[in-house]
């Protein structure tokens, strides 16, 4: 019975988020990346904490908490990376402009 609450807190979010990440990477869609980030935030704020509470109440295996923590850490890293990608998609000349600004401001 390990992990059953994870699927039912916000139904489908654990499955929709990775699929949305693949589709958004394939199509390079800014809106899909933003939606994927929102789904990751829902999972971190609601699914995982409620899953921990339900599993603690039912006496689940403590290793499961480690798996949930690692999943949460991966979601945070994916959100950081996707925010960098979204930033580059909205302003593709950011890197070139950043180098120029650093040269100007350093003098």
N, C-alpha and C positions, 0 to 999 in steps of 0.2 A: 504494500500500500504506500510505498514511498513515492512522494511527488504528486499524488492525486489532486491536492488543492491548487497546485500551480496552474492547472489547465482551466479551472472554472472561475477564477476570481474575475478577470476580464477575459471573457471567452474569445479565444482565437488570437490574442495579441502575441503570445510566444511563437505562433506559426506565421502570422501575417508579417511581422517585423522583418525576419530574415528574407522572406520572399520579396517584400517591398525593397529591401536593400539590393537584392540581385537585379530586380527590374529597374531600379533607379540608376544603378551603375551601368546597366546595359543601354538605357535610353538617355543617360546624362540629363535627367530631369531634376531641376531645382526643387520643384514642388514635391516630388516623390521623396527626395532626400530629406526635406523638411518634415514631411509626414512620418517618415521612418524615425527621425529623431524624436518626434512627439510620442510615437508608440514606445520607443525605448524609455522615454521618461515616464510614461504610464507604468511600464513594467517595473522600473526601479522604485517608483513612489508607491504603487499599490500592490501589484502582483507579488513581488518578492517579500515585502514585509508581512502581508496577510498570509502568504504561504508559510513563512517562518512561524507566525503565531498559531496557525492551524496545526502545523506539524509538531510544534512544541506541546500543544494541548493534547495531541494524540500520541505523544511519546515516540516520534519517529527517530531514525538513526541520526546521530550527531554529524556524521560525515556528509549528510545531505545539506546541512547548513554551510559547510565548506563549499560544496558545489554551487549553492545559491550565491555565496559571496563571490566566487570566481566568475559566475555569470554576470553578476552586477558589475564587477571590475571590467569585464570585457565590454559590457554595454556602455560604460563610461568612456573607455578607450575608443570604441566605435563612434560615439557621439563627438568626441574631440576631433577625430579624423574627418568625420563627415562635415563638421563645422568648417574645418580648413578647406575642404573641397568646395563647400557652398560659397565660402568667401572668395575662393579663386574663380568660381563660375560667375559670380556677380561682378568681379573686377579682375579680369585676366591680366591686366598690366600692373597688378599690385607689386609683384617682385621687382620689376624694372623701376617702378616709381619709388619703391622703398629704398633701393640702392641709391638713386639720385637724391632722395631726401636726406639720407644719412650723410652723403658727401656734402650737401649744402649746409646742414645743421652742424656738422663737425668743425667747420671753419669758423 
